[in-house]
């Protein structure tokens, strides 16, 4: 939000946040909340690192890239070791 300077940028940012949280809530209907949150934050962190490199010209250093890869491996491992059966929550 730091880089949103016009009303249209603010609106697009708000829509992005709304879609993001809608996806988070939808996924939590089928998967354990801990797994959903780990994936949500991991995708957000990895996406932020890539976006800052692509849109703001911040160099993508080897150490930073390695840590993002380790984070993604950890998230995948968490998902693969989750033993609670997927189910839809009653409303």
Sine and cosine of phi, psi and omega as CSV:
sin_phi,cos_phi,sin_psi,cos_psi,sin_omega,cos_omega
0.00,0.00,-0.27,0.96,0.00,-1.00
-0.87,0.49,-0.53,0.85,-0.08,-1.00
-0.99,-0.12,-0.01,1.00,0.05,-1.00
-0.98,0.18,0.89,-0.45,-0.07,-1.00
-0.87,-0.50,-0.30,0.95,-0.02,-1.00
-0.91,-0.42,0.34,-0.94,0.03,-1.00
-0.84,0.54,-0.62,0.78,0.00,-1.00
-0.91,0.40,-0.59,0.81,0.06,-1.00
-0.92,0.40,-0.62,0.78,0.04,-1.00
-0.91,0.42,-0.66,0.75,0.01,-1.00
-0.90,0.44,-0.71,0.70,0.03,-1.00
-0.89,0.46,-0.62,0.78,0.05,-1.00
-0.89,0.45,-0.71,0.70,0.03,-1.00
-0.88,0.47,-0.67,0.74,0.04,-1.00
-0.89,0.45,-0.67,0.74,0.03,-1.00
-0.87,0.49,-0.69,0.73,0.03,-1.00
-0.90,0.43,-0.69,0.72,0.01,-1.00
-0.88,0.48,-0.71,0.70,0.03,-1.00
-0.90,0.44,-0.63,0.78,0.00,-1.00
-0.88,0.47,-0.75,0.67,-0.01,-1.00
-0.95,0.32,-0.51,0.86,0.09,-1.00
-0.89,0.45,-0.69,0.73,0.06,-1.00
-0.89,0.46,-0.63,0.77,0.04,-1.00
-0.88,0.48,-0.73,0.68,0.00,-1.00
-0.91,0.41,-0.63,0.77,0.01,-1.00
-0.90,0.44,-0.72,0.69,-0.01,-1.00
-0.90,0.44,-0.54,0.84,-0.02,-1.00
-0.94,0.33,-0.18,0.98,0.10,-1.00
-0.96,0.27,-0.40,0.92,-0.12,-0.99
-0.91,-0.40,-0.34,0.94,-0.08,-1.00
-0.78,-0.62,0.34,-0.94,0.07,-1.00
-0.87,0.49,0.60,-0.80,-0.08,-1.00
-0.86,0.51,-0.64,0.77,0.01,-1.00
-0.87,0.50,-0.68,0.74,0.03,-1.00
-0.92,0.39,-0.70,0.71,0.00,-1.00
-0.87,0.49,-0.70,0.71,-0.02,-1.00
-0.91,0.40,-0.65,0.76,0.03,-1.00
-0.88,0.47,-0.69,0.73,0.03,-1.00
-0.91,0.41,-0.69,0.72,0.00,-1.00
-0.85,0.53,-0.76,0.64,-0.03,-1.00
-0.95,0.32,-0.58,0.82,0.02,-1.00
-0.91,0.42,-0.71,0.71,0.04,-1.00
-0.90,0.44,-0.64,0.77,0.03,-1.00
-0.89,0.46,-0.69,0.73,0.00,-1.00
-0.92,0.39,-0.72,0.69,0.01,-1.00
-0.90,0.44,-0.66,0.75,0.03,-1.00
-0.90,0.44,-0.61,0.80,0.02,-1.00
-0.91,0.41,-0.68,0.74,0.02,-1.00
-0.88,0.47,-0.71,0.71,0.01,-1.00
-0.93,0.38,-0.66,0.75,-0.02,-1.00
-0.90,0.43,-0.66,0.75,0.00,-1.00
-0.91,0.41,-0.51,0.86,0.04,-1.00
-0.96,0.28,-0.70,0.71,-0.06,-1.00
-0.96,0.29,-0.75,0.66,-0.14,-0.99
-1.00,-0.01,-0.45,0.90,-0.09,-1.00
-0.90,-0.44,0.05,1.00,0.10,-0.99
0.94,0.33,0.30,0.95,0.04,-1.00
-0.97,0.23,0.79,-0.61,-0.06,-1.00
-0.87,0.49,0.65,-0.76,0.04,-1.00
-1.00,-0.03,1.00,-0.08,-0.07,-1.00
-0.97,0.24,0.42,-0.91,-0.04,-1.00
-0.87,0.49,-0.66,0.75,0.00,-1.00
-0.90,0.45,-0.69,0.72,0.01,-1.00
-0.90,0.43,-0.69,0.72,0.02,-1.00
-0.89,0.45,-0.66,0.75,0.02,-1.00
-0.89,0.46,-0.66,0.75,0.02,-1.00
-0.92,0.39,-0.60,0.80,0.07,-1.00
-0.91,0.42,-0.66,0.75,0.03,-1.00
-0.89,0.46,-0.70,0.72,0.03,-1.00
-0.88,0.48,-0.65,0.76,0.02,-1.00
-0.89,0.45,-0.69,0.72,0.02,-1.00
-0.90,0.43,-0.65,0.76,0.06,-1.00
-0.89,0.46,-0.67,0.74,0.03,-1.00
-0.89,0.46,-0.66,0.75,0.03,-1.00
-0.91,0.41,-0.69,0.72,0.04,-1.00
-0.89,0.46,-0.65,0.76,0.04,-1.00
-0.89,0.45,-0.65,0.76,0.04,-1.00
-0.88,0.47,-0.69,0.72,0.00,-1.00
-0.90,0.43,-0.67,0.74,-0.05,-1.00
-0.94,0.33,-0.43,0.90,-0.03,-1.00
-0.99,-0.13,0.02,1.00,0.05,-1.00
-0.94,0.33,0.86,-0.52,-0.10,-0.99
-0.98,-0.18,-0.09,1.00,0.01,-1.00
-0.96,0.26,0.80,-0.60,-0.02,-1.00
-0.91,0.42,0.63,-0.78,0.03,-1.00
-0.93,0.37,0.69,-0.72,0.00,-1.00
-0.44,-0.90,0.38,-0.92,0.06,-1.00
-1.00,-0.06,0.73,-0.68,-0.03,-1.00
-0.98,0.20,0.67,-0.74,0.05,-1.00
-0.94,0.35,0.63,-0.78,0.04,-1.00
-0.98,-0.20,0.00,0.00,0.00,0.00
